[in-house]
Amino acid sequence: MASPEVQIACTVAVLLVFAVIGGLIAQKNSGPKAVLKKDEFQKFTLILKTALSHNTAVYRFGLPGAEDVLGLPIGQHISIRGVINGKEIVRSYTPTSLDTDAQGYFELLIKSYPQGNISKMFGELEIGDEIEVRGPKGFYEYAPNVFSHIGMVAGGTGISPMYQIIKAIASDPTDKTKVSLIYGNQTEEDVLLKAELDTIVDSRPDQFHVYYLLDNPPKEGWKGGVGYVTQDIMKAHLPNPKEEGTQLLVCGPPGMVSAVKRSAVALGYQKAKPISKMGDQVFVF
């Protein structure tokens, strides 16, 4: 029979083995850490800025850990706080990155306006500067195959939530949701994420359709539409509202949103509610 000392040593060894195994299992099952806090602003540091035009850029912000994720459901947005001229300003933005493809950082597509508040602050950011973020926020949370066909109308930087959803669908081979997007802008330079959208459409043309629309097209070479988003354009490029499982998402300048909502009703879509909810046929971000 082993001495008490040997028995104790064996017991300690066994406990250590179980502790190590338990730690490895816990580490494996923990997965990426979501860092967003709904009721608390946190600071994140700008680590990369990629200019897309003279006033538009993709801003990449680092998360505390290399494997951390933002923790933002698809279709929702974050609140960004800044102090402008001594006054606290909060605005909502939708990241273009997904938790599934961006560990250790998140990205925002921002167009800066001289008369803007938070957007102007973004334009002045330098590498190493911080922003304050809180979230998630919003009433829309995308889930695969809930709708059979989603129509989208976006204007300008209103493409951000649409692109996030399109990107999520395209990255999930089990998601058969069809998407038809009308994307309006002032000039060709204003069209954001065109290369990314075109790549998705080219890879699955039966599932994704994008119709570009410009107020002021170039004199030569433009193959998209010209003018505003009209009822006729919506009828031609969006799903039939009478089809089962159809939804319409809208995001853009207030004038465009108002016009699209009126045209949607005329086409047979349900009237958009003052505050959109996930199950509404017409959802306005």
ZIVENVEN-V768824 format. One record per residue. RES is the residue in three letters. D_FIRST is the distance of its C-alpha to the first C-alpha in Angstrom with 1 decimal. Layout:
BEGIN
res = {RES RES}
d_first = {D_FIRST D_FIRST}
END
This chain:
BEGIN
res = {MET ALA SER PRO GLU VAL GLN ILE ALA CYS THR VAL ALA VAL LEU LEU VAL PHE ALA VAL ILE GLY GLY LEU ILE ALA GLN LYS ASN SER GLY PRO LYS ALA VAL LEU LYS LYS ASP GLU PHE GLN LYS PHE THR LEU ILE LEU LYS THR ALA LEU SER HIS ASN THR ALA VAL TYR ARG PHE GLY LEU PRO GLY ALA GLU ASP VAL LEU GLY LEU PRO ILE GLY GLN HIS ILE SER ILE ARG GLY VAL ILE ASN GLY LYS GLU ILE VAL ARG SER TYR THR PRO THR SER LEU ASP THR ASP ALA GLN GLY TYR PHE GLU LEU LEU ILE LYS SER TYR PRO GLN GLY ASN ILE SER LYS MET PHE GLY GLU LEU GLU ILE GLY ASP GLU ILE GLU VAL ARG GLY PRO LYS GLY PHE TYR GLU TYR ALA PRO ASN VAL PHE SER HIS ILE GLY MET VAL ALA GLY GLY THR GLY ILE SER PRO MET TYR GLN ILE ILE LYS ALA ILE ALA SER ASP PRO THR ASP LYS THR LYS VAL SER LEU ILE TYR GLY ASN GLN THR GLU GLU ASP VAL LEU LEU LYS ALA GLU LEU ASP THR ILE VAL ASP SER ARG PRO ASP GLN PHE HIS VAL TYR TYR LEU LEU ASP ASN PRO PRO LYS GLU GLY TRP LYS GLY GLY VAL GLY TYR VAL THR GLN ASP ILE MET LYS ALA HIS LEU PRO ASN PRO LYS GLU GLU GLY THR GLN LEU LEU VAL CYS GLY PRO PRO GLY MET VAL SER ALA VAL LYS ARG SER ALA VAL ALA LEU GLY TYR GLN LYS ALA LYS PRO ILE SER LYS MET GLY ASP GLN VAL PHE VAL PHE}
d_first = {0.0 3.8 6.6 9.2 11.5 9.8 9.5 13.1 14.2 13.2 15.0 17.9 18.3 18.4 20.9 23.0 23.2 24.5 26.8 28.3 28.8 30.3 32.6 33.8 34.5 36.4 38.3 39.3 40.4 42.2 45.1 48.1 48.9 52.2 53.9 57.0 57.4 60.0 61.0 60.6 62.4 60.3 61.5 61.2 62.5 65.0 63.6 66.2 69.8 71.5 75.2 76.7 80.2 82.2 80.8 77.6 74.2 70.5 68.4 64.7 62.5 59.0 56.1 53.3 50.7 51.3 49.8 51.4 54.1 57.0 55.9 59.4 60.1 62.7 66.2 65.4 66.4 65.6 67.6 68.6 69.8 72.2 74.6 78.1 80.9 78.9 78.2 74.9 75.2 72.7 73.1 71.1 70.2 68.3 66.0 66.7 63.1 60.4 56.8 56.0 57.7 57.6 54.3 54.7 58.4 61.1 64.8 68.1 71.5 74.1 77.9 79.3 82.6 84.7 85.4 81.8 79.2 75.6 76.8 78.8 75.8 73.9 76.7 76.4 72.6 71.3 67.9 65.6 67.4 65.6 66.5 65.2 63.9 62.9 62.1 61.9 65.3 67.4 67.9 67.4 64.1 64.4 62.3 62.6 65.0 66.1 69.6 71.1 73.7 73.8 77.1 77.1 79.9 79.1 81.4 80.6 77.1 76.7 75.1 71.8 70.3 71.9 70.4 66.9 67.1 68.7 66.0 63.2 64.9 65.4 61.8 60.5 61.4 60.7 63.3 66.7 68.7 72.1 73.6 77.3 78.0 81.4 81.0 84.1 84.9 88.0 87.9 85.9 84.2 82.9 80.9 77.3 74.4 76.9 75.0 71.8 73.5 75.5 72.3 70.8 74.0 74.4 70.9 71.5 75.2 74.9 72.6 74.0 77.6 78.9 82.6 83.6 86.6 88.5 91.3 92.6 91.7 92.6 95.9 94.4 91.3 89.9 88.8 87.6 89.5 91.9 92.4 90.6 88.2 90.7 90.4 91.5 88.8 86.2 87.4 87.4 83.9 81.8 80.3 82.5 81.6 82.0 79.2 76.1 73.3 75.6 75.1 77.1 75.6 78.0 77.6 80.2 83.2 84.5 87.8 86.2 83.7 86.6 88.6 85.7 84.9 88.6 88.7 85.5 87.0 90.2 88.1 86.4 83.1 82.1 83.3 80.9 79.6 80.1 76.3 74.7 71.5 69.2 70.7 74.3 76.3 77.7 75.3 76.7 74.3}
END
